[in-house]
Amino acid sequence: MILAGVLSGRRSRWPYQLRERTSTWVERFAILKVFRIVTQVNSLPEPALNIAKMCLRFVASRLLKMTFLHLSSFDLDEYLFREVTTNLVNLVVLGVINCNISDDALTGLKHLEIDASTPPLRHLKRLTELDLNTCIEVTDVSLESAFTSCSLRELSLSHCYQISDCGLANLAAQPESIKRSIEELNLNGCYKVTDLGLSKLLPELKRLRVLNVKGCPKVTNKTLETVKKYCPKLRYLDTSIYMSDKHNLLDTLPLLKLDSRP
């Protein structure tokens, strides 16, 4: 089951009615495992934004069996994010798309008095998929300390414009158990990423099957050489690189599917 709570900027009474009914609604759907909240942060009036946060707090405190949470265009500060990750420990998929979320929220380093022992994501032992698409405040700092205890199979940093080679080096320096679990990596639109950063990271991702480096103008055919040498399990490569040696790559990785459309 998928529920979408969609808040628009239009003035109406329904957000206020929602505030009154949320508690009862959550009690009735306590076994719900999938939930979506979609807001428009830039156009949302403050009362409606507060109600959206209240809904998420109810969800985090009551729907403890939830396995899928998708937040889109949501204002997610470090306190609220820690509430979510501390309570919804059964999450398998977490989507935080185009949200106002920062390194402080992902790492927990700014407000150590909340919980100095662990970054927020460490509570999510079952988490296998994390989507941070277009979370433009996320930087290389998050790749150093936010995922130190996650066994992610899929990680999307698509259009996280501040991610650079330094961040890829941070990810490459993570414990072996973390690097070994990653099978899909999406760096679409991370225009600061270069061949050098990928040459440090890709040899560490032994189980990588899907790689997206489309929209990374500093990634060239040198990365294809790295892929050919270190990524024997790769099955899908999405890139805007002009491949001068495409046939040689496919000879080395015959099961690889290439998408090199600009």
Backbone bond lengths (Angstrom), bond angles and torsions (degrees), N, CA, C in turn:
res aa  C-N    CA-C-N  psi(-1)  N-CA   C-N-CA  omega(-1)  CA-C   N-CA-C  phi
1 M - - - 1.464 - - 1.524 108.85 -
2 I 1.321 116.68 138.66 1.459 121.65 177.41 1.522 108.96 -124.94
3 L 1.313 116.41 125.89 1.459 121.93 175.63 1.515 108.32 -113.61
4 A 1.309 116.95 135.45 1.463 120.80 177.68 1.510 109.07 -118.95
5 G 1.325 116.23 122.36 1.453 120.27 173.47 1.507 107.50 -99.24
6 V 1.287 118.91 107.05 1.454 122.41 -174.23 1.523 109.14 -108.92
7 L 1.328 115.68 118.02 1.458 121.09 179.66 1.515 109.00 -108.20
8 S 1.296 118.32 124.65 1.460 121.94 177.85 1.520 109.46 -109.07
9 G 1.333 114.31 173.02 1.458 118.93 -178.84 1.513 113.41 -82.01
10 R 1.311 118.27 -3.81 1.454 119.80 -178.30 1.524 111.01 -69.01
11 R 1.296 115.38 142.55 1.461 119.49 179.40 1.523 109.79 -79.72
12 S 1.280 115.91 124.57 1.462 120.42 177.60 1.519 108.01 -157.92
13 R 1.315 115.60 171.29 1.466 119.21 -177.75 1.524 111.90 -87.77
14 W 1.353 117.00 -11.25 1.453 115.94 -171.21 1.532 114.07 -66.86
15 P 1.376 121.36 -31.16 1.459 117.19 176.00 1.522 112.93 -61.12
16 Y 1.340 115.81 -34.25 1.462 118.88 -179.31 1.533 110.82 -74.07
17 Q 1.331 115.87 -34.25 1.455 119.38 174.20 1.527 110.61 -66.25
18 L 1.336 115.00 -37.13 1.453 119.31 178.61 1.522 110.67 -61.33
19 R 1.317 116.72 -40.24 1.458 120.83 -180.00 1.516 110.88 -58.86
20 E 1.325 117.67 -37.57 1.455 122.02 -177.69 1.528 111.77 -76.14
21 R 1.336 116.56 -28.52 1.463 119.55 -172.02 1.524 113.86 -100.92
22 T 1.329 117.65 -9.84 1.457 120.03 -173.31 1.517 112.56 -58.35
23 S 1.334 117.01 -45.01 1.459 120.06 -177.12 1.522 111.64 -58.87
24 T 1.335 117.24 -47.00 1.459 120.91 179.07 1.521 110.97 -63.55
25 W 1.317 116.23 -41.83 1.461 120.93 -178.91 1.523 111.31 -60.89
26 V 1.346 116.01 -44.84 1.457 119.91 -178.77 1.512 111.42 -64.01
27 E 1.348 116.72 -38.34 1.460 119.80 178.86 1.532 110.56 -62.69
28 R 1.312 117.51 -39.59 1.458 120.92 -177.69 1.525 112.26 -70.14
29 F 1.352 117.14 -29.71 1.455 120.94 -175.97 1.530 110.79 -111.68
30 A 1.308 115.79 40.71 1.461 120.87 -176.09 1.518 113.00 -65.00
31 I 1.335 117.79 -18.13 1.462 120.08 -179.73 1.531 111.47 -94.96
32 L 1.328 118.01 3.62 1.455 121.59 -178.22 1.530 110.22 -61.09
33 K 1.339 116.08 136.44 1.453 120.14 -177.52 1.523 113.45 -115.20
34 V 1.326 117.41 -10.33 1.456 121.56 -178.30 1.521 109.14 -130.01
35 F 1.330 116.72 132.38 1.462 119.05 -177.82 1.519 109.96 -148.15
36 R 1.319 115.85 139.04 1.459 121.68 176.56 1.528 109.13 -126.15
37 I 1.320 116.03 136.87 1.462 121.52 170.21 1.525 107.35 -125.87
38 V 1.315 115.47 123.69 1.464 121.27 179.41 1.523 108.01 -120.64
39 T 1.328 117.10 125.07 1.460 120.70 176.76 1.521 108.54 -132.71
40 Q 1.307 116.33 169.59 1.451 122.00 171.44 1.525 106.76 -119.14
41 V 1.330 114.96 95.81 1.463 120.42 -171.03 1.526 112.19 -58.85
42 N 1.313 116.69 -41.83 1.466 119.49 -173.76 1.524 113.05 -69.90
43 S 1.335 117.29 -26.62 1.464 119.57 -175.93 1.523 113.00 -109.76
44 L 1.317 116.55 -0.89 1.460 119.80 -174.08 1.528 110.95 -80.94
45 P 1.347 118.85 127.04 1.464 119.87 175.00 1.516 110.29 -64.95
46 E 1.313 116.64 151.30 1.462 120.91 -173.06 1.528 113.44 -57.69
47 P 1.360 120.57 -41.67 1.472 118.83 178.28 1.532 112.71 -59.19
48 A 1.329 116.73 -41.64 1.460 119.60 179.75 1.520 110.93 -68.49
49 L 1.338 116.90 -37.39 1.456 120.35 177.63 1.524 110.99 -62.76
50 N 1.314 116.94 -41.65 1.459 120.79 177.30 1.518 111.41 -62.79
51 I 1.342 116.70 -36.91 1.467 120.84 178.54 1.521 110.16 -67.28
52 A 1.330 116.46 -40.02 1.465 119.70 177.62 1.523 110.61 -60.32
53 K 1.311 117.01 -42.27 1.463 120.20 177.83 1.521 111.14 -66.31
54 M 1.331 116.13 -37.63 1.456 120.10 178.29 1.532 110.49 -62.79
55 C 1.335 115.89 -41.73 1.466 120.13 177.87 1.519 110.77 -59.61
56 L 1.333 116.21 -43.92 1.460 119.71 -179.34 1.525 110.87 -65.14
57 R 1.334 117.05 -37.08 1.469 119.47 178.45 1.531 110.73 -65.57
58 F 1.348 116.99 -40.07 1.459 120.00 175.35 1.521 110.76 -61.33
59 V 1.322 115.41 -45.30 1.460 119.76 179.37 1.522 110.39 -58.40
60 A 1.325 116.43 -46.76 1.460 120.96 -176.84 1.524 112.68 -66.24
61 S 1.319 116.59 -27.68 1.467 119.64 -176.79 1.526 113.62 -92.86
62 R 1.347 117.32 -19.15 1.463 119.57 -173.79 1.530 114.84 -118.03
63 L 1.325 117.18 -37.50 1.474 119.34 -174.77 1.528 109.67 -90.73
64 L 1.317 115.62 67.77 1.456 121.36 -168.83 1.521 113.71 -75.01
65 K 1.344 117.27 -11.70 1.462 120.38 178.86 1.532 112.37 -91.14
66 M 1.309 116.50 2.69 1.456 120.22 -175.45 1.522 111.49 -61.22
67 T 1.334 115.27 137.45 1.461 120.98 178.10 1.521 112.67 -115.47
68 F 1.337 117.88 -16.95 1.466 121.83 -176.84 1.521 108.25 -132.56
69 L 1.332 116.43 122.82 1.463 121.33 176.01 1.520 108.78 -131.94
70 H 1.332 114.52 125.60 1.465 120.64 -178.74 1.526 108.03 -124.44
71 L 1.334 115.81 117.01 1.459 122.38 177.45 1.519 108.26 -115.23
72 S 1.324 116.42 127.78 1.457 120.48 -178.40 1.527 110.19 -126.67
73 S 1.325 115.70 130.62 1.472 122.17 179.35 1.521 110.70 53.32
74 F 1.325 116.02 51.71 1.454 122.47 -173.87 1.525 109.41 -116.31
75 D 1.327 116.40 143.60 1.457 122.03 177.16 1.528 108.18 -88.71
76 L 1.335 116.38 101.15 1.459 121.30 -169.18 1.522 109.65 -117.57
77 D 1.336 117.17 97.46 1.456 119.28 179.38 1.526 110.36 -82.68
78 E 1.354 115.61 174.90 1.462 119.49 -173.24 1.526 113.19 -66.66
79 Y 1.334 117.12 -30.72 1.462 119.35 179.83 1.527 111.00 -69.99
80 L 1.314 116.30 -46.19 1.462 120.53 -179.34 1.526 110.65 -66.84
81 F 1.317 116.59 -39.60 1.466 119.61 179.74 1.527 110.84 -63.31
82 R 1.330 116.97 -38.72 1.469 119.20 179.00 1.525 110.73 -68.88
83 E 1.326 118.04 -35.27 1.467 119.75 174.86 1.519 110.86 -58.65
84 V 1.336 115.31 -44.09 1.461 120.11 -179.17 1.525 110.79 -63.30
85 T 1.317 116.93 -49.91 1.458 120.07 -174.45 1.531 113.02 -72.51
86 T 1.319 116.31 -27.91 1.462 119.39 179.42 1.519 111.74 -74.42
87 N 1.328 116.84 -36.14 1.463 120.52 -175.19 1.530 113.64 -91.56
88 L 1.323 117.07 -40.22 1.469 120.12 -175.10 1.524 109.83 -90.95
89 V 1.306 115.78 64.96 1.466 121.18 -172.60 1.523 112.73 -74.70
90 N 1.345 117.67 -8.61 1.461 120.25 178.99 1.526 113.02 -92.66
91 L 1.328 116.92 4.67 1.463 119.38 -178.69 1.523 111.33 -59.90
92 V 1.331 114.48 132.29 1.462 121.88 174.50 1.528 109.76 -105.87
93 V 1.341 115.63 -36.20 1.463 121.95 -179.52 1.526 108.83 -125.03
94 L 1.324 116.42 127.98 1.464 121.75 176.76 1.525 108.50 -129.67
95 G 1.329 115.06 116.15 1.449 121.12 176.50 1.507 110.46 -109.36
96 V 1.324 116.80 123.60 1.458 122.41 178.99 1.528 105.41 -125.81
97 I 1.333 116.09 85.16 1.451 121.94 -167.58 1.533 110.87 -100.46
98 N 1.320 115.93 125.46 1.464 121.01 176.65 1.528 111.64 52.99
99 C 1.322 115.40 40.96 1.467 120.34 -176.84 1.524 111.16 -102.82
100 N 1.332 115.23 154.18 1.458 120.61 172.74 1.528 108.41 -80.79
101 I 1.322 115.78 79.69 1.457 121.29 178.78 1.522 107.73 -127.46
102 S 1.306 116.74 138.19 1.462 120.90 -172.58 1.517 111.18 -117.58
103 D 1.328 115.30 177.67 1.460 120.47 173.71 1.521 111.32 -59.15
104 D 1.335 116.64 -35.76 1.466 120.12 -179.99 1.525 110.93 -58.14
105 A 1.342 116.54 -41.32 1.465 119.96 -179.65 1.520 111.26 -70.58
106 L 1.329 117.51 -42.24 1.465 120.56 -176.09 1.525 112.72 -72.65
107 T 1.328 116.69 -34.54 1.460 119.69 -175.36 1.527 113.50 -98.35
108 G 1.356 116.62 -26.81 1.463 119.79 -176.89 1.516 113.18 71.94
109 L 1.340 117.76 16.79 1.458 120.27 -173.76 1.526 113.45 -80.27
110 K 1.324 117.45 -23.63 1.473 119.84 -175.28 1.516 111.76 -75.17
111 H 1.331 116.09 -45.80 1.471 119.82 -176.52 1.528 108.66 -111.09
112 L 1.306 116.00 73.72 1.457 120.75 -175.94 1.519 112.64 -66.02
113 E 1.352 116.62 -17.81 1.465 117.63 -179.99 1.525 111.71 -68.26
114 I 1.361 117.08 -17.03 1.465 119.43 177.67 1.519 109.40 -66.90
115 D 1.303 116.02 -50.93 1.461 121.56 179.80 1.520 106.81 -167.44
116 A 1.293 115.66 97.15 1.457 119.87 -173.48 1.522 113.05 -75.05
117 S 1.311 118.23 -10.08 1.458 120.08 -170.82 1.516 114.12 -87.66
118 T 1.337 118.88 -30.86 1.460 119.70 -172.35 1.521 112.21 -142.14
119 P 1.346 117.28 145.37 1.462 119.63 168.80 1.523 109.19 -69.64
120 P 1.321 117.85 153.80 1.465 120.71 -173.85 1.534 114.77 -54.50
121 L 1.328 117.85 -40.76 1.466 119.89 -175.43 1.523 113.26 -69.12
122 R 1.317 116.95 -13.48 1.461 119.16 -178.06 1.529 112.27 -66.21
123 H 1.324 116.31 -22.10 1.463 119.71 178.52 1.530 111.88 -71.03
124 L 1.329 116.92 -20.39 1.465 120.91 -173.17 1.523 109.81 -92.40
125 K 1.323 116.30 76.70 1.461 121.92 -175.45 1.516 112.50 -66.09
126 R 1.343 117.34 -25.90 1.461 120.81 -176.83 1.524 112.92 -95.93
127 L 1.314 117.71 -1.91 1.461 120.99 -175.71 1.526 110.97 -65.08
128 T 1.334 115.91 125.12 1.457 120.76 178.41 1.526 112.74 -119.07
129 E 1.339 117.50 -16.58 1.464 119.94 -177.07 1.526 109.57 -135.77
130 L 1.329 116.00 123.99 1.464 122.40 178.19 1.518 108.77 -128.33
131 D 1.327 115.70 122.86 1.466 121.71 -178.94 1.523 108.94 -116.83
132 L 1.328 116.03 113.54 1.466 122.40 179.25 1.525 110.78 -112.38
133 N 1.308 116.42 30.41 1.462 122.62 -176.79 1.528 111.89 -50.99
134 T 1.332 116.09 124.41 1.463 124.29 175.13 1.529 112.88 61.06
135 C 1.315 117.13 30.35 1.468 120.71 169.72 1.532 106.03 -89.64
136 I 1.318 116.04 86.54 1.457 121.27 -165.72 1.527 113.67 -74.72
137 E 1.328 118.26 -8.18 1.459 120.21 176.80 1.521 112.22 -89.30
138 V 1.316 117.36 -7.72 1.465 121.43 178.82 1.524 108.92 -76.10
139 T 1.344 116.33 131.07 1.463 121.31 -177.24 1.531 110.79 -124.21
140 D 1.320 115.34 -171.99 1.466 121.71 179.10 1.528 112.42 -60.10
141 V 1.323 117.03 -24.79 1.466 121.23 -179.11 1.528 110.94 -58.47
142 S 1.321 116.52 -40.35 1.462 119.94 -179.01 1.521 111.92 -63.50
143 L 1.335 116.85 -34.19 1.464 119.90 -179.89 1.525 112.26 -74.96
144 E 1.315 115.85 -7.84 1.464 119.70 177.57 1.520 111.91 -89.12
145 S 1.335 116.76 -36.88 1.468 117.51 -171.13 1.521 115.89 -134.65
146 A 1.337 119.22 -10.64 1.467 119.45 -175.33 1.520 113.02 -76.17
147 F 1.342 117.89 -28.60 1.463 120.66 -171.81 1.524 112.57 -110.85
148 T 1.300 117.35 24.80 1.465 120.52 -172.73 1.521 113.92 -66.40
149 S 1.322 117.84 -15.94 1.466 119.51 -179.12 1.522 112.84 -130.37
150 C 1.321 117.76 15.20 1.462 120.59 -178.89 1.519 110.75 -95.72
151 S 1.335 115.11 145.06 1.464 120.18 174.18 1.520 107.99 -109.71
152 L 1.316 115.36 67.59 1.459 121.08 -175.32 1.524 110.75 -77.81
153 R 1.326 115.74 133.95 1.459 120.47 170.67 1.524 110.55 -90.69
154 E 1.351 116.13 -34.02 1.452 120.41 -178.16 1.532 109.67 -127.86
155 L 1.326 115.44 127.74 1.457 121.29 178.05 1.522 108.71 -131.45
156 S 1.329 116.38 119.30 1.462 121.42 177.73 1.516 110.12 -111.19
157 L 1.335 114.43 120.07 1.462 122.17 174.05 1.526 109.54 -116.00
158 S 1.320 115.48 25.95 1.459 121.62 -176.75 1.526 111.29 -54.65
159 H 1.324 115.79 128.43 1.464 122.89 178.40 1.528 113.61 59.49
160 C 1.314 116.62 25.27 1.469 120.63 167.26 1.531 105.34 -86.70
161 Y 1.318 116.03 86.85 1.455 122.11 -164.04 1.527 114.40 -64.06
162 Q 1.334 117.14 -19.50 1.462 118.99 -176.55 1.529 113.29 -88.27
163 I 1.319 117.26 -4.92 1.461 120.47 177.90 1.534 108.77 -71.56
164 S 1.328 115.53 132.01 1.463 120.88 -177.40 1.524 110.26 -133.91
165 D 1.329 116.63 -171.44 1.467 121.06 177.76 1.520 111.61 -59.85
166 C 1.323 116.77 -32.63 1.471 120.30 178.48 1.524 110.38 -61.21
167 G 1.326 116.80 -40.82 1.456 120.63 177.78 1.516 112.12 -65.20
168 L 1.342 116.96 -40.01 1.465 119.98 177.87 1.528 110.66 -64.83
169 A 1.331 116.47 -36.57 1.463 120.12 176.01 1.525 110.83 -65.22
170 N 1.337 115.75 -38.22 1.466 119.38 176.77 1.524 111.09 -61.89
171 L 1.329 116.33 -42.16 1.460 120.61 179.00 1.526 110.60 -66.84
172 A 1.322 116.71 -37.65 1.466 120.48 179.18 1.521 112.32 -66.15
173 A 1.337 116.69 -22.11 1.462 121.05 -178.20 1.526 112.92 -90.09
174 Q 1.329 117.65 2.03 1.462 121.40 -179.78 1.533 110.29 -70.23
175 P 1.338 117.49 162.97 1.466 120.03 177.73 1.528 112.22 -55.52
176 E 1.316 115.41 152.31 1.456 121.47 -175.56 1.517 112.40 -57.99
177 S 1.330 117.66 -36.27 1.468 121.20 -178.43 1.523 111.77 -63.39
178 I 1.322 117.06 -31.97 1.469 121.42 179.57 1.517 110.41 -74.51
179 K 1.325 115.95 -46.79 1.468 120.01 -178.58 1.526 111.27 -66.18
180 R 1.316 115.95 -35.22 1.460 120.24 -177.58 1.525 112.43 -68.98
181 S 1.319 117.41 -22.32 1.462 120.07 -176.31 1.526 112.99 -83.89
182 I 1.331 118.66 -21.43 1.465 121.60 -174.11 1.526 110.90 -73.46
183 E 1.339 115.76 120.61 1.460 122.18 178.72 1.525 112.47 -112.41
184 E 1.335 117.41 -24.65 1.462 121.02 179.91 1.524 108.98 -133.03
185 L 1.333 115.35 129.90 1.458 121.37 -179.90 1.524 108.71 -133.20
186 N 1.331 115.40 123.74 1.465 121.24 -178.97 1.523 109.53 -113.91
187 L 1.331 115.81 112.76 1.474 122.26 178.08 1.521 110.52 -115.98
188 N 1.316 117.00 22.76 1.458 122.18 -177.98 1.538 110.90 -53.91
189 G 1.319 116.46 125.80 1.459 120.14 176.43 1.516 115.34 80.21
190 C 1.320 118.29 3.96 1.474 120.75 175.96 1.530 107.48 -82.88
191 Y 1.315 116.48 82.44 1.463 120.95 -166.57 1.526 114.07 -72.93
192 K 1.331 117.87 -9.55 1.465 120.42 176.97 1.532 112.58 -84.91
193 V 1.310 116.82 -14.01 1.467 121.35 -178.67 1.526 109.74 -72.39
194 T 1.345 116.28 137.74 1.462 121.42 -178.67 1.528 110.61 -127.41
195 D 1.317 115.13 178.16 1.467 121.23 176.46 1.524 111.20 -57.51
196 L 1.332 116.70 -37.89 1.461 120.79 -176.58 1.526 111.25 -61.57
197 G 1.334 116.52 -46.40 1.462 119.61 179.65 1.513 112.13 -63.16
198 L 1.320 116.90 -41.78 1.464 120.66 179.94 1.530 111.19 -69.09
199 S 1.332 117.21 -31.33 1.464 119.50 178.83 1.525 111.77 -67.69
200 K 1.332 116.92 -23.85 1.468 120.57 176.18 1.522 112.22 -85.52
201 L 1.346 115.88 -33.56 1.461 119.39 -174.84 1.527 113.53 -85.66
202 L 1.317 117.95 -47.71 1.465 120.70 -171.39 1.528 114.06 -58.37
203 P 1.334 120.12 -37.54 1.472 118.35 177.23 1.525 113.70 -62.63
204 E 1.330 116.49 -19.52 1.468 120.73 -178.62 1.526 112.73 -87.55
205 L 1.326 117.51 -16.73 1.468 121.09 -176.29 1.529 108.72 -96.88
206 K 1.308 116.00 80.94 1.459 122.05 -170.72 1.526 113.40 -66.38
207 R 1.329 116.91 -25.03 1.473 119.98 -175.72 1.526 112.72 -107.78
208 L 1.315 117.69 14.78 1.465 121.09 -175.94 1.528 111.05 -62.51
209 R 1.351 115.14 126.34 1.460 121.28 -179.64 1.529 112.52 -116.27
210 V 1.336 116.93 -26.89 1.461 121.39 -177.70 1.527 108.50 -132.26
211 L 1.331 116.15 129.10 1.461 121.51 178.62 1.522 109.04 -135.59
212 N 1.332 115.77 128.49 1.458 121.45 177.72 1.523 108.70 -119.81
213 V 1.335 116.18 112.38 1.459 121.24 175.80 1.530 110.27 -123.60
214 K 1.319 115.66 26.34 1.463 119.53 175.81 1.531 109.42 -65.11
215 G 1.307 116.77 144.00 1.452 119.97 179.70 1.515 113.78 75.27
216 C 1.337 116.53 20.67 1.469 122.16 175.55 1.526 107.18 -113.46
217 P 1.327 118.40 87.67 1.467 121.31 -170.46 1.518 114.49 -65.44
218 K 1.339 117.95 -18.07 1.464 120.71 -179.58 1.527 112.51 -91.35
219 V 1.325 116.03 2.75 1.467 121.08 175.90 1.524 108.12 -94.20
220 T 1.342 116.34 125.70 1.455 121.62 -173.32 1.530 110.79 -124.30
221 N 1.311 114.86 -166.31 1.458 120.70 178.92 1.525 113.15 -62.57
222 K 1.318 117.56 -18.56 1.468 119.97 176.25 1.525 111.23 -60.47
223 T 1.337 115.60 -35.49 1.466 118.89 178.18 1.522 110.74 -67.63
224 L 1.314 117.79 -32.46 1.462 120.40 176.99 1.524 110.63 -62.89
225 E 1.322 116.47 -35.57 1.460 120.19 176.11 1.528 110.77 -65.90
226 T 1.333 115.65 -39.71 1.467 120.04 176.84 1.517 110.68 -63.19
227 V 1.337 116.17 -43.86 1.469 121.26 178.01 1.520 110.31 -59.52
228 K 1.302 116.45 -46.66 1.465 121.50 -177.77 1.524 111.29 -61.17
229 K 1.308 116.96 -35.03 1.459 121.90 -174.99 1.525 113.09 -85.41
230 Y 1.347 116.74 -37.05 1.461 119.06 -168.57 1.528 115.19 -117.45
231 C 1.316 118.71 -4.48 1.473 119.82 -174.92 1.536 111.35 -121.59
232 P 1.311 118.42 66.37 1.468 120.67 -176.37 1.524 113.92 -67.02
233 K 1.333 117.24 -21.05 1.465 120.42 -177.88 1.524 113.05 -94.83
234 L 1.326 117.37 0.05 1.462 120.47 -177.96 1.524 110.53 -63.83
235 R 1.336 115.23 131.27 1.465 120.77 -179.12 1.520 113.04 -117.44
236 Y 1.319 117.44 -18.87 1.470 119.93 -179.01 1.518 109.39 -144.31
237 L 1.319 115.78 126.38 1.457 121.91 178.51 1.516 108.76 -127.53
238 D 1.321 115.81 118.45 1.462 122.28 179.45 1.524 107.64 -107.68
239 T 1.307 116.10 115.84 1.458 119.78 -174.01 1.520 110.40 -151.31
240 S 1.321 115.51 153.48 1.460 120.36 174.85 1.524 110.69 -104.34
241 I 1.346 116.39 14.42 1.458 121.67 179.60 1.532 110.07 -69.67
242 Y 1.326 115.86 139.23 1.458 119.34 168.87 1.521 107.46 -78.04
243 M 1.334 116.85 114.58 1.463 121.42 -172.81 1.516 110.92 -93.79
244 S 1.326 115.49 104.59 1.460 120.19 179.38 1.518 111.87 -77.10
245 D 1.335 116.43 -19.45 1.467 120.20 -176.71 1.525 110.56 -125.79
246 K 1.311 115.66 43.63 1.457 121.40 -176.01 1.521 112.58 -58.94
247 H 1.317 117.87 -44.64 1.459 121.01 -174.83 1.521 111.72 -66.76
248 N 1.314 116.19 -35.45 1.464 119.95 178.02 1.520 110.69 -65.62
249 L 1.327 115.48 -39.18 1.462 120.24 178.18 1.524 110.63 -63.78
250 L 1.319 116.88 -44.78 1.463 120.77 -179.49 1.520 112.00 -68.87
251 D 1.314 117.49 -28.46 1.462 119.67 175.18 1.518 110.70 -67.19
252 T 1.335 115.35 -37.11 1.465 120.16 179.93 1.526 111.32 -74.55
253 L 1.356 116.64 -38.70 1.469 122.19 -179.08 1.527 108.29 -122.13
254 P 1.321 118.05 78.51 1.472 120.78 -172.30 1.516 114.62 -64.31
255 L 1.330 118.32 -22.09 1.465 121.60 -179.90 1.523 112.92 -89.53
256 L 1.319 116.61 -1.51 1.464 120.69 -176.54 1.523 111.54 -73.10
257 K 1.348 115.42 134.25 1.454 121.09 172.42 1.514 108.13 -105.25
258 L 1.337 115.89 125.81 1.459 121.55 -177.63 1.509 111.54 -105.16
259 D 1.330 116.26 138.11 1.451 121.84 169.67 1.519 106.31 -127.54
260 S 1.319 115.87 102.23 1.472 120.36 -175.71 1.514 111.83 -113.37
261 R 1.340 115.89 23.23 1.465 118.48 177.01 1.520 110.45 -67.96
262 P 1.339 119.05 141.24 1.469 121.59 -179.64 1.515 111.89 -66.65
